[in-house]
Amino acid sequence: QVQLEESGGGWVQPGGSLRLSCAASRPSNYAMGWYRQAPGKERELVASITRFDTTNYADSVKGRFTISRDNAKNTIYLQMNSLKPEDTAVYYCNIVGHSAFGRGTQVTVSS
């Protein structure tokens, strides 16, 4: 079983940037995704990347967020630019389709 640990969250002003990291305990050929859950809302998939580096994004983040993977470091990244207050949420990484999530990392966008 692959263990995942998210990091890189924090507070940022609107228009700012953050880069999230997700370190895996071992190599994985699975499609990986970044999810987020805002208070009072359901968890949503915002970006995913396949083993062939094919990426997909939710419409709400398209053009602002970029998902990538470094196979040598067993790490998935989420570069988030032009952040908006509505991006505030706990962000999680996971194997796409898996239901067990870790602690995530909090992202807060406010002035």
C-alpha positions in Angstrom: 0.0 0.0 0.0 1.3 3.4 -1.0 1.5 6.0 1.8 1.1 9.6 0.8 2.0 12.8 2.6 0.9 16.3 1.5 2.8 19.5 2.3 3.2 23.0 1.1 -0.1 24.6 2.2 -0.4 27.9 4.0 -1.9 31.3 3.8 -1.6 33.5 0.8 -3.2 36.7 -0.5 -5.5 36.6 -3.5 -3.4 36.5 -6.7 -0.6 34.7 -5.0 0.9 31.3 -5.6 1.7 28.1 -3.7 3.2 24.8 -4.6 1.9 21.7 -2.9 3.9 18.5 -2.7 2.8 14.9 -2.2 5.5 12.4 -1.3 4.7 8.7 -1.9 6.4 6.0 0.1 7.2 4.0 -3.0 6.9 4.3 -6.8 3.4 4.1 -8.2 2.2 3.7 -11.8 -1.3 4.8 -10.8 -3.1 7.9 -12.0 -2.7 10.5 -9.2 -5.0 13.3 -8.3 -5.2 16.4 -6.2 -8.5 16.9 -4.4 -9.8 19.6 -2.2 -12.6 20.0 0.3 -13.8 23.4 1.4 -15.9 23.9 4.6 -19.5 22.7 4.1 -18.7 21.3 0.6 -18.0 17.9 -0.8 -14.5 16.8 -1.7 -13.7 17.4 -5.4 -11.0 16.3 -7.8 -9.2 19.4 -9.1 -6.4 17.9 -11.1 -5.1 14.5 -12.1 -2.1 13.0 -13.9 -1.7 9.6 -15.5 1.4 7.5 -15.6 1.9 8.8 -19.1 1.7 12.4 -17.9 -1.7 13.1 -19.3 -3.3 15.8 -17.2 -6.9 16.9 -16.5 -8.2 19.8 -14.6 -11.5 21.0 -13.1 -12.9 24.0 -15.0 -12.5 26.1 -11.8 -8.7 25.8 -11.8 -7.9 25.3 -15.5 -5.2 27.8 -16.6 -4.2 28.5 -13.0 -3.1 25.2 -11.5 -0.6 22.7 -12.9 -0.1 19.2 -11.8 3.2 17.4 -12.4 5.1 14.3 -11.1 8.7 13.6 -10.5 9.1 9.9 -10.7 12.7 10.0 -9.4 11.4 11.5 -6.2 8.1 9.7 -6.0 6.5 13.1 -5.7 3.4 14.8 -7.2 3.2 18.6 -7.3 0.4 21.1 -7.6 1.5 24.5 -8.7 -1.3 27.0 -7.9 -1.1 30.5 -9.4 -3.6 33.4 -9.3 -5.2 32.0 -6.2 -8.7 33.1 -5.3 -10.5 33.1 -2.0 -12.7 30.3 -3.3 -9.6 28.1 -3.6 -9.5 28.0 0.2 -9.8 24.3 1.2 -7.9 21.3 2.6 -6.0 19.8 -0.3 -5.3 16.1 -0.5 -3.5 13.9 -2.9 -4.5 10.4 -3.7 -4.5 7.6 -6.2 -7.5 8.4 -8.5 -10.4 6.2 -7.5 -9.1 5.3 -4.0 -11.4 6.3 -1.1 -8.9 6.5 1.8 -7.5 10.0 2.3 -4.7 11.3 4.5 -4.7 14.5 6.5 -4.2 16.9 3.6 -2.7 20.4 3.8 -4.7 23.5 4.4 -4.7 26.3 1.8 -6.1 29.7 2.9 -6.5 32.5 0.4 -7.5 35.8 2.0 -6.5 39.4 2.3 
